[in-house]
Structures are given as structure tokens and as C-alpha cells.
Amino acid sequence: MTAQHPSPEGQQTLGALVHQLTQQIPDLVRSEIRLAQAEVAQKGKRAGVGIGMFSIAGLLAFFGLAALVTTAILGLAEVVDGWLAALVVALVLLVAAAVVGLAGKNKVAEAAPPAPERAVEGIKEDIATVKGSHRG
């Protein structure tokens, strides 16, 4: 029976390091994949909120156009105070649509790009570390 002698300065042998590396790489890859999934899900939620806001803006714009149509009808029918009230409501709805639309655009812009940037950077660092350990 041969006893294993520690290498100089308490360092592990190359074979032991390769063995540790082959056991740690799958765990590292799985953790990077989980990070990528979480990052993509988070950006997807942001994009969903922005798209929802665009939908609300479209609905408010539709109501604004309906109010403008109502304003034209009332203006032609009465040529008095009724159309002025409908015009004010229409303008308020259109301003609200513009505000919600801009907020939705900003939410969608926050989610771009949808790539998991932190996970990609982590994988690049891992690859660089592995490549660096083969040279030394």
C-alpha cells in the first residue's frame, strides 16, 4: 500500500484538481441556467406591464375618440353648452392616454434587451477562469 504524499506547499495534484473541476462544472452550469431563467422571467414581467399599459393607452384613446365623436354630435345638435363639456372630457381622456402610453413605453424600454446579461457575464467569467487554469 502506498501512502499519498502531499505535493509541495500543500497543493493538490493536477488529477485532483481536474476531478474537482469535473464535479463542480455541472453545478456551476445549473446555477448559471437558473440565474438566466430568473433574469429572463423578470424582464418578461416588465415587458408585460409595459404592454398592459400600452393596452390601457389604446383603450383610453378609443374612449377619447368616442368622446370627440360625441362632441361633434352634440355640437351640431345643440350648438350650446353640451358639446363643450364633452370636448373637455375628450381632451382629458387623450391626455391620460398619452401619459399612460409614455409610461408603458418606458416600462418596455427597461426590459430591453431580453437577454440574461448577468448570467452571460458569469458564464464568460467561468470560461475565462477554466481557460486560465489550464495554462498555469
Residue pairs with C-beta under 8 A, 6 or more apart in sequence:
7 13
12 20
17 133
21 130
21 133
25 130
28 126
32 119
32 122
32 123
32 126
33 119
35 116
35 118
35 119
35 122
36 116
36 119
36 120
37 116
39 116
39 117
39 118
39 119
40 114
40 115
40 116
43 111
43 112
43 114
44 111
44 114
46 107
46 108
46 110
46 111
47 107
47 108
47 111
47 114
49 104
49 107
50 104
50 105
50 106
50 107
50 108
50 109
50 110
50 111
51 104
51 108
52 104
53 100
53 101
53 103
53 104
53 107
54 101
54 104
54 105
54 108
56 100
56 104
57 97
57 98
57 100
57 101
57 104
58 97
60 93
60 94
60 96
60 97
60 100
61 93
61 94
61 97
61 101
63 93
64 90
64 91
64 93
64 94
64 97
65 90
67 86
67 87
67 89
67 90
67 93
68 87
68 90
70 86
70 90
71 83
71 86
71 87
71 90
72 83
74 82
74 83
74 86
75 83
75 87
